[in-house]
Amino acid sequence: MLEFWLPMALLFAAATIAAIAARRRRDRCLKYFNREPVMILMQSGKWLWGRFIAYPQAMELEFDHPEKNESGHRKSSYVLYAPEIEGIKKIVQPPPLAGTKEYERWQKELRRIANPSLARRFRRGLWNVFNTLRDAISQSLGMLIGSMKKATPMGKVAGADKRAGEIGNTLLETVPNAYEPVLEKYLSKQVIVEMLEDGAVIEFAGLLQEYSSRYLLLRNVAYKPDLDNGAELPDRFDIIFPRSKALVRHCVVI
């Protein structure tokens, strides 16, 4: 009986871990803005703002000061689902007010990003090695599961090997797998991102902190949002660009 229940217990434990990992998975660019106030510019030209919360397949903006709308409802949040997320043009986060402790920490963080420590470079190298060997690891998991199926009564359970393979793939997918040598080379450097807006190519210069399969994260970007609410805004922002609408074109010499 132990030969049957032990593999099944391992399969259940792996399924539980995979479910938790999938639920907590966040894009590695979006997670830097999580729980922070942001402004989102949609492709339609509409601006949305609130405290940003990232989910695996959705985004949420929480309002600090909900106001009643024409229907009398006090809406405290705004949710963007997967199809709507494709319509995002950029996600903008203003820096802390100059002269505050938060601003000093922001400046210190920019210096840390621009001059990564040896430990940080080593961790990044390990992730890159893992991503390079991802397919080999996936095949090894498949062989291990196949051997377990033949050697134990678990093989008699219909679909056990298929389910185990799906769990293994889910666990692997929770690890960021976007890897591009040129972007790795440009990490922690000043770069220029190009976007096509209204038929013209617009350039944005900033510090490339991170990239994923879907987004680019630039810090300390010179930018003036076109808002009609009269709010006084800084002239530099941290910005997330969708890679479907923007690309890294140049590295900048300072």
Residue frames as qw, qx, qy, qz and C-alpha x, y, z in Angstrom:
[[0.000, 0.884, 0.467, 0.000, 0.00, 0.00, 0.00],
 [0.335, -0.745, 0.086, 0.570, 2.88, 2.36, 0.79],
 [0.404, -0.060, 0.579, 0.706, 4.15, 2.00, -2.78],
 [0.121, 0.640, 0.631, 0.421, 0.82, 3.36, -3.99],
 [0.224, -0.906, -0.355, 0.061, 0.03, 6.06, -1.44],
 [0.493, -0.545, 0.114, 0.669, 3.52, 7.59, -1.20],
 [0.289, 0.124, 0.491, 0.812, 3.65, 8.60, -4.92],
 [0.087, -0.723, -0.586, -0.355, 0.05, 9.80, -4.69],
 [0.403, -0.807, -0.244, 0.357, 0.91, 11.89, -1.61],
 [0.423, -0.314, 0.278, 0.803, 3.88, 13.39, -3.48],
 [0.150, 0.405, 0.609, 0.665, 1.64, 14.12, -6.46],
 [0.232, -0.834, -0.496, -0.070, -0.93, 15.82, -4.20],
 [0.453, -0.676, -0.048, 0.579, 1.78, 17.89, -2.49],
 [0.352, -0.053, 0.436, 0.826, 3.19, 18.96, -5.88],
 [0.015, 0.619, 0.624, 0.477, -0.32, 19.88, -7.09],
 [0.335, -0.847, -0.358, 0.207, -0.87, 22.01, -3.97],
 [0.438, -0.494, 0.167, 0.732, 2.45, 23.80, -4.42],
 [0.262, 0.213, 0.578, 0.743, 1.70, 24.37, -8.12],
 [0.095, -0.771, -0.582, -0.241, -1.73, 25.83, -7.32],
 [0.381, -0.814, -0.166, 0.406, -0.31, 28.21, -4.71],
 [0.436, -0.285, 0.353, 0.777, 2.56, 29.23, -7.01],
 [0.178, 0.432, 0.622, 0.628, 0.19, 29.89, -9.93],
 [0.197, -0.852, -0.484, -0.032, -2.09, 31.97, -7.69],
 [0.402, -0.799, 0.003, 0.448, 0.78, 34.12, -6.43],
 [0.619, 0.131, 0.381, 0.674, 2.55, 34.47, -9.79],
 [0.115, 0.914, 0.141, -0.361, 3.12, 38.08, -10.83],
 [0.654, 0.661, -0.007, 0.369, 4.86, 39.60, -13.81],
 [0.696, -0.297, -0.179, 0.629, 8.33, 40.58, -12.63],
 [0.183, 0.305, 0.087, 0.931, 7.95, 44.15, -13.93],
 [0.412, -0.617, -0.354, -0.569, 4.46, 44.71, -12.53],
 [0.704, -0.479, -0.467, 0.237, 5.43, 43.53, -9.06],
 [0.424, 0.009, -0.204, 0.882, 7.62, 46.64, -8.58],
 [0.203, -0.302, -0.106, -0.925, 4.50, 48.82, -8.75],
 [0.503, -0.424, -0.743, -0.120, 2.35, 46.55, -6.61],
 [0.417, -0.698, -0.497, 0.304, 0.46, 48.44, -3.87],
 [0.309, -0.297, 0.034, 0.903, 1.85, 51.76, -5.16],
 [0.355, 0.748, 0.291, -0.479, -0.08, 54.74, -6.61],
 [0.387, -0.040, 0.634, 0.668, 0.09, 54.77, -10.40],
 [0.485, 0.566, 0.046, -0.665, -1.52, 56.31, -13.48],
 [0.540, 0.099, 0.782, 0.296, -2.43, 54.12, -16.45],
 [0.321, 0.497, -0.239, -0.770, -2.75, 55.52, -19.96],
 [0.701, 0.281, 0.653, -0.064, -5.03, 53.46, -22.18],
 [0.393, 0.113, 0.610, 0.678, -4.74, 53.20, -25.96],
 [0.079, 0.775, 0.581, 0.233, -7.97, 55.24, -26.21],
 [0.176, 0.536, -0.113, 0.818, -6.25, 58.18, -24.46],
 [0.616, -0.681, -0.183, -0.351, -8.16, 57.65, -21.20],
 [0.188, 0.460, -0.679, 0.540, -6.25, 57.99, -17.93],
 [0.780, -0.486, -0.362, -0.155, -6.91, 55.75, -14.93],
 [0.208, 0.524, -0.590, 0.578, -5.30, 56.19, -11.52],
 [0.791, -0.511, 0.004, -0.336, -5.28, 54.56, -8.12],
 [0.405, -0.578, 0.705, -0.070, -3.27, 52.17, -5.95],
 [0.627, 0.390, -0.583, -0.338, -2.06, 49.40, -8.24],
 [0.673, -0.254, 0.666, -0.198, -2.58, 45.70, -7.47],
 [0.411, 0.416, -0.702, -0.406, -1.29, 43.06, -9.89],
 [0.820, -0.038, 0.494, -0.287, -2.93, 39.66, -10.32],
 [0.508, -0.120, 0.758, 0.391, -1.91, 36.78, -12.62],
 [0.262, 0.401, 0.721, 0.501, -4.66, 37.59, -15.16],
 [0.066, -0.874, -0.414, -0.248, -5.98, 41.00, -14.07],
 [0.319, 0.163, -0.281, 0.891, -5.11, 44.39, -12.59],
 [0.281, -0.785, -0.552, 0.011, -6.90, 46.45, -9.96],
 [0.191, 0.396, -0.159, 0.884, -6.76, 50.13, -9.06],
 [0.362, -0.618, -0.639, 0.281, -7.92, 51.05, -5.57],
 [0.051, 0.743, 0.121, 0.657, -9.14, 54.62, -4.98],
 [0.324, -0.029, -0.571, 0.754, -7.93, 56.45, -1.88],
 [0.197, 0.282, 0.358, -0.868, -10.90, 58.83, -1.88],
 [0.131, 0.388, 0.852, 0.325, -13.98, 57.27, -3.53],
 [0.216, 0.215, 0.096, -0.948, -16.49, 59.83, -4.75],
 [0.536, 0.442, 0.657, -0.292, -20.12, 59.36, -5.69],
 [0.163, 0.031, 0.635, 0.754, -20.81, 59.15, -9.39],
 [0.365, -0.079, -0.244, -0.895, -23.97, 60.23, -11.22],
 [0.645, -0.253, -0.652, -0.308, -25.76, 57.04, -10.17],
 [0.558, -0.687, 0.157, -0.439, -24.95, 57.66, -6.50],
 [0.967, -0.141, -0.132, 0.167, -22.49, 54.79, -6.10],
 [0.222, -0.866, 0.446, 0.040, -19.17, 55.24, -4.29],
 [0.931, 0.299, -0.181, 0.100, -16.83, 53.13, -6.39],
 [0.525, -0.770, 0.346, 0.103, -13.69, 52.18, -4.50],
 [0.514, -0.330, 0.687, 0.393, -11.84, 50.31, -7.24],
 [0.631, 0.605, -0.205, -0.439, -11.43, 49.71, -10.96],
 [0.727, -0.182, 0.649, 0.135, -10.63, 46.27, -12.38],
 [0.442, 0.614, -0.473, -0.452, -8.90, 45.62, -15.71],
 [0.891, -0.009, 0.448, -0.069, -9.30, 42.14, -17.16],
 [0.641, -0.151, 0.562, 0.500, -7.04, 40.35, -19.67],
 [0.467, 0.603, 0.482, 0.431, -8.58, 41.75, -22.90],
 [0.044, -0.989, -0.115, -0.077, -8.51, 45.29, -21.48],
 [0.603, -0.629, 0.280, 0.403, -4.91, 44.93, -20.31],
 [0.644, 0.226, 0.459, 0.569, -3.89, 44.63, -23.96],
 [0.193, 0.850, 0.306, 0.382, -5.13, 48.22, -24.40],
 [0.482, -0.805, -0.008, 0.346, -2.65, 49.68, -21.89],
 [0.515, 0.802, -0.121, 0.278, -0.21, 52.16, -23.40],
 [0.410, 0.382, -0.564, 0.606, 1.95, 52.76, -20.33],
 [0.631, -0.667, -0.392, 0.056, 1.83, 52.50, -16.54],
 [0.269, 0.634, -0.230, 0.688, 3.30, 55.56, -14.84],
 [0.639, -0.601, -0.407, 0.254, 4.43, 55.92, -11.24],
 [0.070, 0.901, -0.145, 0.403, 5.41, 59.35, -9.88],
 [0.562, 0.144, -0.586, 0.566, 8.48, 59.50, -7.62],
 [0.416, -0.666, -0.497, 0.368, 8.18, 60.64, -3.98],
 [0.038, 0.988, 0.089, 0.124, 8.20, 64.35, -3.26],
 [0.573, 0.464, -0.328, 0.591, 11.68, 65.90, -3.37],
 [0.093, -0.568, 0.415, -0.705, 13.14, 66.58, 0.05],
 [0.824, -0.357, 0.127, -0.421, 11.37, 63.70, 1.79],
 [0.465, -0.432, 0.773, -0.009, 12.92, 60.53, 3.21],
 [0.795, 0.336, 0.500, -0.074, 10.99, 58.54, 0.61],
 [0.534, 0.834, -0.130, -0.044, 12.65, 60.57, -2.13],
 [0.126, -0.729, 0.673, -0.014, 16.10, 59.88, -0.64],
 [0.667, -0.095, 0.737, -0.055, 15.29, 56.14, -0.60],
 [0.736, 0.622, 0.251, -0.093, 14.14, 56.38, -4.24],
 [0.294, 0.868, -0.400, -0.024, 17.42, 58.04, -5.23],
 [0.378, -0.516, 0.766, -0.058, 19.37, 55.42, -3.31],
 [0.783, 0.204, 0.580, -0.098, 17.45, 52.66, -5.10],
 [0.624, 0.777, -0.044, -0.074, 18.28, 54.20, -8.49],
 [0.040, 0.775, -0.630, 0.023, 21.98, 54.19, -7.58],
 [0.594, -0.235, 0.761, -0.110, 21.71, 50.56, -6.47],
 [0.798, 0.471, 0.360, -0.108, 20.04, 49.57, -9.76],
 [0.470, 0.848, -0.243, -0.013, 22.66, 51.41, -11.80],
 [0.165, 0.608, -0.747, 0.214, 25.47, 49.74, -9.82],
 [0.910, -0.229, -0.192, -0.286, 24.28, 46.17, -9.07],
 [0.472, -0.634, 0.602, -0.116, 26.14, 44.26, -6.38],
 [0.177, 0.360, -0.899, -0.174, 28.09, 41.09, -7.06],
 [0.294, 0.137, 0.887, -0.330, 25.42, 39.07, -5.22],
 [0.553, 0.549, 0.260, -0.570, 22.66, 40.53, -7.39],
 [0.440, 0.578, -0.548, -0.415, 24.58, 39.76, -10.60],
 [0.021, -0.209, 0.977, -0.040, 25.20, 36.22, -9.36],
 [0.449, 0.320, 0.706, -0.444, 21.47, 35.64, -8.66],
 [0.557, 0.623, -0.069, -0.546, 20.61, 36.99, -12.09],
 [0.255, 0.489, -0.792, -0.264, 23.13, 34.64, -13.66],
 [0.237, 0.004, 0.949, -0.207, 21.57, 31.65, -11.87],
 [0.556, 0.501, 0.427, -0.508, 18.11, 32.54, -13.18],
 [0.473, 0.645, -0.382, -0.463, 19.49, 32.84, -16.70],
 [0.059, 0.313, -0.944, -0.083, 21.16, 29.43, -16.44],
 [0.395, 0.229, 0.810, -0.368, 17.88, 27.94, -15.21],
 [0.567, 0.610, 0.132, -0.538, 15.97, 29.48, -18.09],
 [0.322, 0.568, -0.670, -0.353, 18.53, 28.16, -20.56],
 [0.082, 0.144, -0.985, 0.039, 18.15, 24.65, -19.13],
 [0.570, 0.060, 0.341, -0.745, 14.35, 24.87, -18.70],
 [0.796, 0.252, -0.337, -0.435, 13.56, 22.41, -21.52],
 [0.480, 0.278, -0.812, 0.181, 16.13, 19.92, -20.25],
 [0.180, -0.101, 0.713, -0.670, 14.65, 20.17, -16.73],
 [0.703, 0.141, 0.089, -0.691, 11.14, 19.64, -18.11],
 [0.752, 0.273, -0.561, -0.211, 12.26, 16.52, -20.00],
 [0.243, 0.246, -0.840, 0.419, 14.00, 15.20, -16.87],
 [0.451, -0.023, 0.506, -0.735, 10.80, 15.63, -14.86],
 [0.797, 0.219, -0.194, -0.529, 8.93, 13.72, -17.53],
 [0.606, 0.286, -0.740, 0.059, 11.44, 10.85, -17.40],
 [0.030, -0.188, 0.768, -0.612, 11.28, 10.79, -13.60],
 [0.632, 0.072, 0.283, -0.718, 7.49, 10.64, -13.64],
 [0.786, 0.275, -0.435, -0.344, 7.58, 7.89, -16.28],
 [0.394, 0.267, -0.833, 0.283, 9.97, 5.81, -14.15],
 [0.289, -0.083, 0.632, -0.714, 7.75, 6.30, -11.10],
 [0.746, 0.150, -0.047, -0.648, 4.74, 5.16, -13.10],
 [0.741, 0.260, -0.606, -0.127, 6.44, 1.90, -14.15],
 [0.336, 0.242, -0.792, 0.449, 7.96, 1.14, -10.77],
 [0.177, 0.074, 0.667, -0.720, 4.88, 1.71, -8.59],
 [0.177, 0.503, 0.846, -0.005, 1.14, 0.91, -8.62],
 [0.112, 0.622, 0.120, -0.765, 0.62, 4.61, -9.37],
 [0.036, 0.211, -0.679, -0.703, 0.86, 3.66, -13.04],
 [0.025, 0.385, 0.916, 0.112, -2.53, 1.97, -12.77],
 [0.088, 0.685, 0.422, -0.587, -4.23, 5.30, -12.04],
 [0.482, 0.613, 0.480, 0.402, -5.64, 6.65, -15.29],
 [0.177, 0.889, 0.115, 0.407, -4.11, 9.99, -16.27],
 [0.640, -0.706, -0.028, 0.302, -1.66, 10.11, -13.37],
 [0.632, -0.097, 0.257, 0.725, 1.36, 10.68, -15.60],
 [0.202, 0.636, 0.377, 0.643, -0.44, 13.35, -17.62],
 [0.371, -0.893, -0.211, -0.144, -1.52, 15.19, -14.47],
 [0.697, -0.532, 0.081, 0.474, 1.98, 14.95, -13.01],
 [0.529, 0.220, 0.319, 0.755, 3.42, 16.38, -16.22],
 [0.024, -0.806, -0.324, -0.494, 0.99, 19.30, -16.08],
 [0.560, -0.814, -0.096, 0.124, 1.98, 20.01, -12.48],
 [0.698, -0.241, 0.194, 0.646, 5.66, 19.97, -13.40],
 [0.338, 0.476, 0.350, 0.732, 5.09, 22.41, -16.25],
 [0.255, -0.884, -0.284, -0.269, 3.04, 24.70, -13.98],
 [0.654, -0.663, 0.010, 0.365, 5.86, 24.82, -11.45],
 [0.596, 0.009, 0.295, 0.747, 8.38, 25.64, -14.16],
 [0.166, 0.666, 0.404, 0.605, 6.18, 28.36, -15.62],
 [0.387, -0.886, -0.247, 0.070, 6.04, 30.21, -12.29],
 [0.556, -0.466, 0.198, 0.660, 9.71, 31.06, -12.79],
 [0.329, 0.831, -0.066, -0.443, 10.22, 34.03, -15.16],
 [0.791, 0.060, 0.507, 0.337, 11.40, 32.64, -18.47],
 [0.442, 0.893, 0.049, 0.070, 11.89, 35.74, -20.61],
 [0.611, -0.514, 0.312, 0.514, 15.55, 35.90, -21.54],
 [0.595, 0.777, 0.096, 0.180, 17.05, 38.10, -24.23],
 [0.747, -0.109, -0.048, 0.654, 20.83, 38.55, -24.39],
 [0.254, 0.489, 0.100, 0.828, 20.67, 42.15, -25.66],
 [0.429, -0.750, -0.148, -0.480, 18.28, 43.22, -22.89],
 [0.833, -0.456, -0.153, 0.274, 20.40, 41.42, -20.30],
 [0.604, 0.157, -0.004, 0.781, 23.35, 43.43, -21.58],
 [0.005, 0.553, 0.124, 0.824, 21.38, 46.68, -21.23],
 [0.592, -0.672, -0.444, -0.007, 20.05, 46.00, -17.71],
 [0.536, -0.671, -0.138, 0.494, 21.12, 48.69, -15.22],
 [0.377, -0.052, 0.298, 0.876, 22.05, 51.02, -18.09],
 [0.287, 0.564, 0.136, -0.762, 20.49, 54.15, -19.55],
 [0.332, 0.205, 0.811, 0.436, 18.51, 53.19, -22.64],
 [0.332, 0.228, -0.109, -0.909, 16.10, 54.75, -25.12],
 [0.363, 0.331, 0.867, -0.082, 12.72, 53.13, -25.68],
 [0.161, 0.064, -0.424, -0.889, 10.79, 53.88, -28.85],
 [0.330, 0.450, 0.772, -0.305, 7.00, 53.98, -29.13],
 [0.060, 0.280, 0.573, 0.768, 4.76, 54.75, -32.08],
 [0.039, 0.584, 0.594, -0.552, 2.26, 57.43, -31.05],
 [0.362, 0.800, 0.229, -0.420, -0.09, 59.15, -33.50],
 [0.766, 0.622, 0.076, 0.145, 2.02, 58.07, -36.45],
 [0.217, 0.829, -0.421, 0.297, 5.28, 59.42, -34.97],
 [0.796, -0.056, -0.495, 0.342, 8.12, 57.63, -33.17],
 [0.339, -0.856, 0.145, -0.363, 8.47, 58.96, -29.61],
 [0.624, 0.250, -0.612, 0.416, 11.61, 58.32, -27.55],
 [0.621, -0.742, 0.025, -0.253, 11.77, 57.80, -23.79],
 [0.492, 0.469, -0.609, 0.409, 15.13, 57.69, -21.99],
 [0.648, -0.614, 0.210, -0.399, 15.55, 56.02, -18.63],
 [0.127, -0.477, 0.856, -0.155, 17.30, 53.40, -16.52],
 [0.759, 0.010, -0.535, -0.370, 16.36, 49.85, -17.57],
 [0.437, -0.443, 0.643, -0.446, 15.67, 48.01, -14.34],
 [0.497, 0.022, 0.858, -0.124, 13.81, 44.93, -15.56],
 [0.498, 0.225, -0.460, -0.699, 12.06, 43.27, -18.47],
 [0.586, 0.055, 0.773, -0.237, 9.69, 40.35, -18.90],
 [0.329, 0.238, 0.802, 0.438, 8.00, 38.66, -21.84],
 [0.091, 0.773, 0.603, 0.176, 5.32, 41.39, -21.78],
 [0.142, -0.981, -0.128, -0.014, 6.79, 44.55, -20.23],
 [0.567, 0.340, -0.244, 0.709, 9.78, 46.87, -19.91],
 [0.440, -0.834, -0.284, 0.174, 10.43, 48.76, -16.66],
 [0.462, 0.472, -0.099, 0.744, 12.33, 52.05, -16.94],
 [0.441, -0.688, -0.386, 0.429, 13.20, 54.26, -13.99],
 [0.234, -0.651, 0.010, 0.722, 13.59, 58.02, -13.79],
 [0.402, 0.400, 0.606, 0.559, 12.12, 58.79, -17.22],
 [0.046, 0.260, 0.017, -0.964, 11.61, 62.41, -18.36],
 [0.045, -0.421, -0.826, -0.372, 7.88, 62.60, -19.12],
 [0.216, 0.093, 0.229, -0.945, 4.99, 65.06, -18.98],
 [0.166, 0.404, 0.900, 0.008, 1.57, 63.35, -18.83],
 [0.144, -0.209, -0.332, -0.909, -1.12, 65.14, -20.82],
 [0.150, -0.477, -0.821, 0.275, -3.78, 65.51, -18.12],
 [0.074, -0.568, -0.328, -0.751, -6.70, 67.90, -18.10],
 [0.542, -0.669, -0.505, 0.053, -7.33, 67.91, -14.33],
 [0.003, 0.897, -0.140, 0.419, -4.85, 70.70, -13.63],
 [0.832, -0.536, 0.032, 0.142, -2.87, 68.62, -11.15],
 [0.083, 0.865, -0.495, -0.002, 0.74, 69.61, -10.59],
 [0.996, -0.011, 0.056, 0.071, 2.96, 66.70, -11.55],
 [0.490, -0.606, 0.450, 0.436, 6.72, 66.05, -11.49],
 [0.509, 0.698, -0.339, -0.373, 8.70, 65.93, -14.73],
 [0.270, 0.386, -0.881, -0.044, 10.20, 62.46, -14.17],
 [0.844, -0.147, 0.162, -0.490, 8.48, 59.10, -13.63],
 [0.288, -0.214, 0.929, 0.088, 9.07, 55.37, -13.36],
 [0.662, 0.338, -0.129, -0.656, 7.26, 53.79, -16.33],
 [0.548, -0.006, 0.833, 0.075, 6.24, 50.30, -17.42],
 [0.427, 0.446, -0.382, -0.688, 5.89, 49.94, -21.21],
 [0.883, 0.166, 0.408, -0.164, 4.10, 47.01, -22.87],
 [0.376, -0.361, 0.670, 0.528, 6.55, 45.31, -25.21],
 [0.459, 0.512, 0.695, 0.209, 3.80, 44.98, -27.81],
 [0.195, 0.944, 0.252, 0.093, 3.93, 48.79, -28.19],
 [0.100, -0.935, 0.339, 0.003, 7.51, 49.69, -27.24],
 [0.942, 0.120, -0.103, 0.295, 11.04, 48.45, -27.80],
 [0.490, -0.725, 0.222, 0.430, 14.53, 49.18, -26.53],
 [0.667, 0.735, 0.037, 0.117, 16.36, 50.85, -29.41],
 [0.427, 0.683, -0.364, 0.468, 19.55, 52.40, -28.00],
 [0.692, -0.474, -0.303, 0.453, 21.94, 52.26, -25.09],
 [0.068, 0.963, 0.017, 0.262, 22.93, 55.75, -23.92],
 [0.662, 0.099, -0.318, 0.671, 26.46, 56.89, -23.04],
 [0.320, -0.922, -0.218, -0.021, 26.51, 59.23, -20.04]]
